[in-house]
Amino acid sequence: MTGDLFDHLGVQEKAAEEPVRLGEGAFIFPGMALPQAEALLDAARAIARKAPFRHLITPGGHRMSVAMTACGDWGWNSDRKGYRYTRTQPETGEAWPPIPDSFERLVRQATMAAGFSEAPLQSGLINLYRPGTRLSLHQDRDEEATDVPIVSVSLGVAATFLWGGLTRKDPMRRFRLSHGDVVVWGGPSRLVFHGVAPLARSTHPATGECRVNLTFRRVTR
């Protein structure tokens, strides 16, 4: 995928290997996950075999375009009853698979690099994006532990990351997230509105036409 594809969207390019400061407590770490990308994808596939991807239904009855599964103490669920974390897989009642060691090492590395002391390791959500998949602008505010940052890992096809402010009306910036990039946001930036623009059609040797996103949170205190 070439940079030209993102130029017309006003995407801000990242200097290679240089962290990008999005705001206070928020950073993009380009390529941080590259050394372990293959292991991360293998672990994600193993999780999906135990907890298959699902397209969740929003409280309003809409089918989310992102396919999702999870690992750790808590997974994520959405249906007509609302958004919530669950201890077990809704369809089987089984516990979510544990967070793999490869995930944990990267989350701790990213958390420390961003200047935070506590790593978000209670819940690891795995999002699968296909061409056209998007994630609407939103806040992550269903966790009790909003003092702990969020860590997000991009694998496969590059995506356009939307980064706004603390209200939905605040100006929004766009950043290209490539294979191996890691984003951390916490502190004053923990409740910033963010999202992902519709995924452009492209291919990546590791994932084909897909983007895999790993997102880690601490849910409870």
C-alpha positions as CSV (number, residue, x, y, z in Angstrom):
1,M,0.0,0.0,0.0
2,T,1.5,3.3,-1.1
3,G,1.6,6.6,0.8
4,D,-0.3,8.2,-2.2
5,L,-3.5,6.3,-1.1
6,F,-3.5,8.2,2.1
7,D,-2.3,11.7,0.8
8,H,-5.8,12.7,-0.4
9,L,-7.2,11.9,3.0
10,G,-5.0,14.3,4.8
11,V,-3.2,11.6,6.7
12,Q,-0.2,12.7,8.7
13,E,2.8,10.4,7.8
14,K,5.0,9.2,10.6
15,A,8.8,9.5,10.6
16,A,10.3,6.0,10.6
17,E,11.0,4.7,14.0
18,E,10.2,8.1,15.7
19,P,7.4,8.0,18.2
20,V,4.5,10.3,17.3
21,R,2.9,12.2,20.2
22,L,-0.8,12.4,19.7
23,G,-1.4,14.3,22.9
24,E,-0.6,14.2,26.6
25,G,-0.1,10.5,27.4
26,A,-0.8,9.3,23.9
27,F,1.8,8.0,21.4
28,I,2.2,6.0,18.1
29,F,5.3,3.8,18.2
30,P,6.0,2.9,14.6
31,G,7.1,-0.6,14.0
32,M,7.4,-1.5,17.7
33,A,5.7,-4.9,17.1
34,L,7.6,-5.9,14.0
35,P,10.1,-8.2,15.7
36,Q,7.3,-10.3,17.1
37,A,4.6,-9.8,14.4
38,E,4.6,-13.4,13.2
39,A,4.3,-14.7,16.7
40,L,1.5,-12.3,17.5
41,L,-0.5,-13.4,14.4
42,D,0.1,-17.1,15.2
43,A,-1.2,-16.4,18.8
44,A,-4.2,-14.6,17.4
45,R,-5.1,-17.5,15.1
46,A,-4.8,-19.9,18.0
47,I,-7.2,-17.8,20.1
48,A,-9.7,-17.6,17.2
49,R,-9.8,-21.4,17.0
50,K,-10.9,-21.5,20.6
51,A,-13.1,-18.4,20.5
52,P,-14.3,-17.8,17.0
53,F,-14.7,-14.3,15.5
54,R,-18.2,-12.8,15.7
55,H,-19.9,-9.8,14.2
56,L,-21.6,-8.2,17.3
57,I,-25.0,-6.6,17.2
58,T,-25.3,-3.1,18.6
59,P,-28.0,-2.1,21.0
60,G,-29.7,-0.4,18.1
61,G,-29.8,-3.7,16.2
62,H,-27.0,-3.0,13.7
63,R,-24.4,-5.6,12.8
64,M,-20.9,-4.3,13.4
65,S,-18.6,-4.6,10.4
66,V,-15.6,-5.5,12.6
67,A,-15.4,-9.1,13.5
68,M,-14.2,-9.6,17.1
69,T,-12.9,-12.2,19.6
70,A,-11.0,-11.8,22.8
71,C,-8.6,-13.3,25.3
72,G,-7.8,-12.7,29.0
73,D,-10.1,-12.4,32.0
74,W,-12.7,-10.4,30.2
75,G,-14.1,-10.4,26.6
76,W,-16.4,-7.9,25.0
77,N,-20.0,-8.4,24.0
78,S,-22.7,-6.3,22.5
79,D,-26.4,-7.0,21.8
80,R,-29.8,-5.5,22.2
81,K,-29.2,-5.4,25.9
82,G,-26.1,-3.1,25.6
83,Y,-22.3,-3.0,25.6
84,R,-20.5,-4.9,28.3
85,Y,-17.5,-7.1,29.3
86,T,-18.2,-10.7,30.0
87,R,-16.1,-13.4,31.8
88,T,-17.2,-16.1,29.4
89,Q,-17.9,-16.5,25.7
90,P,-21.6,-15.7,25.2
91,E,-22.3,-18.5,22.7
92,T,-20.5,-21.4,24.6
93,G,-20.2,-20.3,28.2
94,E,-16.5,-21.1,28.2
95,A,-13.8,-18.9,29.6
96,W,-12.0,-16.7,27.1
97,P,-8.5,-18.0,26.2
98,P,-5.7,-16.6,28.3
99,I,-3.6,-13.7,27.1
100,P,-0.5,-15.3,25.4
101,D,3.0,-14.5,26.6
102,S,3.9,-12.8,23.3
103,F,1.0,-10.3,23.8
104,E,1.9,-9.6,27.4
105,R,5.5,-8.9,26.6
106,L,4.6,-6.3,23.9
107,V,1.9,-4.7,26.1
108,R,4.4,-4.2,28.9
109,Q,7.0,-2.8,26.5
110,A,4.6,-0.3,25.0
111,T,3.2,0.7,28.4
112,M,6.6,1.5,29.7
113,A,7.7,3.3,26.5
114,A,4.7,5.6,26.9
115,G,5.6,6.4,30.5
116,F,2.9,4.4,32.3
117,S,3.6,2.0,35.2
118,E,0.6,-0.3,34.9
119,A,0.0,-2.5,31.9
120,P,-3.6,-3.1,30.7
121,L,-3.7,-6.9,30.8
122,Q,-7.2,-7.9,31.9
123,S,-8.7,-7.9,28.4
124,G,-7.2,-8.4,25.0
125,L,-9.7,-7.8,22.1
126,I,-8.8,-9.0,18.6
127,N,-10.5,-7.1,15.8
128,L,-10.6,-8.4,12.2
129,Y,-11.0,-5.8,9.5
130,R,-11.7,-6.6,5.8
131,P,-12.0,-4.1,2.9
132,G,-14.6,-1.5,3.8
133,T,-14.7,-2.3,7.5
134,R,-14.7,0.7,9.8
135,L,-14.9,1.6,13.4
136,S,-17.0,4.6,14.2
137,L,-15.6,7.4,16.3
138,H,-16.1,6.5,20.0
139,Q,-14.7,6.7,23.5
140,D,-13.6,3.6,25.5
141,R,-15.4,4.4,28.8
142,D,-17.0,1.1,29.8
143,E,-13.9,0.2,32.0
144,E,-13.7,1.1,35.7
145,A,-9.9,1.5,35.4
146,T,-9.8,4.5,33.2
147,D,-6.5,5.5,34.9
148,V,-4.8,2.7,33.1
149,P,-3.8,3.3,29.4
150,I,-5.1,1.4,26.3
151,V,-2.6,-0.4,24.1
152,S,-3.5,-1.0,20.4
153,V,-1.4,-3.1,17.9
154,S,-1.8,-3.0,14.1
155,L,-1.0,-6.0,12.0
156,G,-1.4,-6.5,8.3
157,V,-3.0,-4.0,5.9
158,A,-2.5,-0.4,6.8
159,A,-5.4,1.6,8.2
160,T,-6.4,5.2,8.7
161,F,-6.6,6.0,12.5
162,L,-8.9,8.7,13.5
163,W,-7.9,10.8,16.5
164,G,-10.2,13.5,17.9
165,G,-10.6,15.1,21.3
166,L,-12.6,14.7,24.5
167,T,-15.9,15.7,22.8
168,R,-17.3,14.4,19.5
169,K,-17.2,17.9,18.0
170,D,-13.5,18.4,18.5
171,P,-11.2,18.5,15.4
172,M,-10.1,15.1,14.2
173,R,-6.7,14.1,12.8
174,R,-5.9,11.1,10.6
175,F,-2.8,8.9,10.9
176,R,-1.6,5.9,8.9
177,L,-1.1,2.8,11.0
178,S,1.1,0.2,9.3
179,H,2.0,-3.4,10.1
180,G,3.7,-3.5,13.5
181,D,2.7,0.0,14.7
182,V,1.6,0.3,18.3
183,V,-0.6,3.1,19.8
184,V,-0.8,3.8,23.5
185,W,-3.2,6.4,25.0
186,G,-3.8,7.1,28.7
187,G,-3.8,9.8,31.3
188,P,-5.5,13.0,30.0
189,S,-5.9,11.3,26.6
190,R,-7.6,8.1,27.9
191,L,-11.1,9.2,26.9
192,V,-10.3,10.8,23.6
193,F,-12.7,10.0,20.7
194,H,-11.0,7.7,18.1
195,G,-11.9,5.3,15.3
196,V,-10.8,3.7,12.1
197,A,-11.8,4.9,8.6
198,P,-13.2,2.3,6.2
199,L,-10.3,-0.1,5.3
200,A,-9.0,0.4,1.8
201,R,-8.7,-2.6,-0.4
202,S,-5.1,-3.8,-0.4
203,T,-3.0,-6.8,0.6
204,H,-0.3,-7.6,3.0
205,P,1.9,-10.7,2.9
206,A,1.1,-11.6,6.5
207,T,-2.7,-11.2,6.4
208,G,-3.9,-11.0,2.8
209,E,-6.6,-8.4,2.5
210,C,-7.2,-8.1,6.3
211,R,-6.0,-6.0,9.1
212,V,-5.7,-7.5,12.6
213,N,-5.9,-5.2,15.5
214,L,-5.1,-6.2,19.1
215,T,-6.4,-3.9,21.8
216,F,-5.6,-4.3,25.5
217,R,-7.4,-2.8,28.5
218,R,-7.7,-3.1,32.2
219,V,-11.4,-3.5,33.0
220,T,-11.9,-3.5,36.7
221,R,-10.1,-2.5,39.9
